[in-house]
Amino acid sequence: MAFPQDLLDSLRRAPDAIAFEHGDRRVRRGEVLDLIGRFAAGLRAAGVRPGDGVGIATGVTPEGWAAQIAAQTLGARAVGVREGLPPAHLAAVLDGLVAVVTDAERPELAGVPTLPIGPELLAAYEEPVPCGRPEDLGWVVFTSGSTGVPKGVTYRFDALAEFRLEQRGPVPEGEYRRFLLFGTLSSAVMVLHLQACLLAGGTAVIPEGLPDFPWILPRLDITAALVTVPRLYRILDVLREEKVDLSGLRTLTVAGSPVEPGLLAEGFERIGPALRQGYGQTETGKLTVLDTADVAKYPETIASVGYPVDGVSLEVRDASGRAVPAGVSGEVFARTARSFAGYWRDPAQSGTVLADGWVRTQDVGRLDERGFLYLTGRSRDVVIVNAVIHYTGPIERALAAHRDVDQAYVVAVPDERTGEAAHAFVVAAPGRTPDPAELRTAVAAELGEAAVPASFAVLAEVPVADSGKPDKAALRALAR
């Protein structure tokens, strides 16, 4: 089935059901379908053709999502354009676009014409019929650019047709009855969950203003939500001090980076079976899930990131590219029909990640005999001290295991004496005061003296990037 035919069919089946809710506003599924048809007609009239690139520079609105689906219906390449991008990043995102859909009148963006949402763009209507060929690019999702200019992760239409909510088994009925939609429509994982909600007949609930976790969940009767690790930690901070009724929550997926095992165990205890940890990448979609049932059956898996979801194969390989047995660490490779097609206009980088249908995740880990994945670091997330490589992941875990530490992050910074030096930042556990001498001892005991960071700093909270992940670029700046 050509993408996005399944979404169009889902909207047609129940035209009077509510698709989006934002405060007092209710948008029915039939109205969303009408919006898609009007955007398709408006984009075609503006000269958009199959294979063209169309930017979506809107807030989190029904119109923004409808514009994206309309562009893809025409066989065009939809590209999310986030607010506040620095000029170099914006230029990379706008590269190759013929137009950008915007919320309101605004001048062209770096020479690319803008199409404001309004009566002129939405005047006509055409029945939306998917035109994209399976081998054509239908979506480009740009990374945060925390390591330089953002990379454009491209998806072909045949991969988009396979984009479902990756689970182990079918999605339970009612799980996505009310999904909390916030952040940005340029997030692949957020859009994936939104589409899962709509395909399941649910309602996407858009909060007014920034979501105040965890109180927003019962207040808006949310059954499904997606959070990053720093936001989970803030939720736990609240739940330690007061009771919040989360009994209506069916699934709270935490993604973006692994959760420290002790805090994940606390999350399972305080939030319950709705909490699950997901591991994946923009390039692959979700790869594994860990839930309370896994840990109840196999307690040691609390230190893992879970078991592969349906349609995913994982291998751990050594430096020569050979698969290694269970229990042996190496680089994690993934294979899935949902994987990306390559990086936008960067065949060299694409070639280092894609090989024979497999995606090189650049994460280091091991599989146990049951198939659960344990991450031990990132092949890129290293610090090289006196020509010796140290993965930052194990150092962070050694610090996070200390009783006085709630969160730990380690970054590499150039050093005149050693080439690079590791610098550690920790967030204190409630009511505790980390002692740098004790932290040094803890790392040395776990990993040896050579792995001990050159400095330690205690932060009230970790800076967070636009992607919702810990902002290691900001931490490197602090270290300097």
Secondary structure as GFF3:
##gff-version 3
##sequence-region A 1 480
A	DSSP	alpha_helix	5	13	.	.	.	ID=ss1
A	DSSP	beta_strand	18	22	.	.	.	ID=ss2
A	DSSP	beta_strand	25	28	.	.	.	ID=ss3
A	DSSP	alpha_helix	29	45	.	.	.	ID=ss4
A	DSSP	beta_strand	53	57	.	.	.	ID=ss5
A	DSSP	alpha_helix	62	73	.	.	.	ID=ss6
A	DSSP	beta_strand	77	80	.	.	.	ID=ss7
A	DSSP	alpha_helix	87	94	.	.	.	ID=ss8
A	DSSP	beta_strand	97	102	.	.	.	ID=ss9
A	DSSP	beta_strand	114	116	.	.	.	ID=ss10
A	DSSP	beta_strand	137	142	.	.	.	ID=ss11
A	DSSP	beta_strand	152	156	.	.	.	ID=ss12
A	DSSP	alpha_helix	157	160	.	.	.	ID=ss13
A	DSSP	beta_strand	178	180	.	.	.	ID=ss14
A	DSSP	alpha_helix	188	199	.	.	.	ID=ss15
A	DSSP	beta_strand	203	206	.	.	.	ID=ss16
A	DSSP	alpha_helix	216	219	.	.	.	ID=ss17
A	DSSP	beta_strand	224	228	.	.	.	ID=ss18
A	DSSP	alpha_helix	229	241	.	.	.	ID=ss19
A	DSSP	beta_strand	251	255	.	.	.	ID=ss20
A	DSSP	alpha_helix	261	271	.	.	.	ID=ss21
A	DSSP	beta_strand	275	281	.	.	.	ID=ss22
A	DSSP	beta_strand	285	290	.	.	.	ID=ss23
A	DSSP	alpha_helix	292	297	.	.	.	ID=ss24
A	DSSP	three_ten_helix	299	303	.	.	.	ID=ss25
A	DSSP	beta_strand	307	308	.	.	.	ID=ss26
A	DSSP	beta_strand	313	317	.	.	.	ID=ss27
A	DSSP	beta_strand	330	335	.	.	.	ID=ss28
A	DSSP	beta_strand	342	343	.	.	.	ID=ss29
A	DSSP	alpha_helix	347	353	.	.	.	ID=ss30
A	DSSP	beta_strand	354	355	.	.	.	ID=ss31
A	DSSP	beta_strand	358	367	.	.	.	ID=ss32
A	DSSP	beta_strand	373	378	.	.	.	ID=ss33
A	DSSP	beta_strand	382	385	.	.	.	ID=ss34
A	DSSP	beta_strand	388	391	.	.	.	ID=ss35
A	DSSP	alpha_helix	392	400	.	.	.	ID=ss36
A	DSSP	beta_strand	405	415	.	.	.	ID=ss37
A	DSSP	beta_strand	419	428	.	.	.	ID=ss38
A	DSSP	alpha_helix	436	447	.	.	.	ID=ss39
A	DSSP	three_ten_helix	449	451	.	.	.	ID=ss40
A	DSSP	beta_strand	455	459	.	.	.	ID=ss41
A	DSSP	alpha_helix	472	479	.	.	.	ID=ss42
###
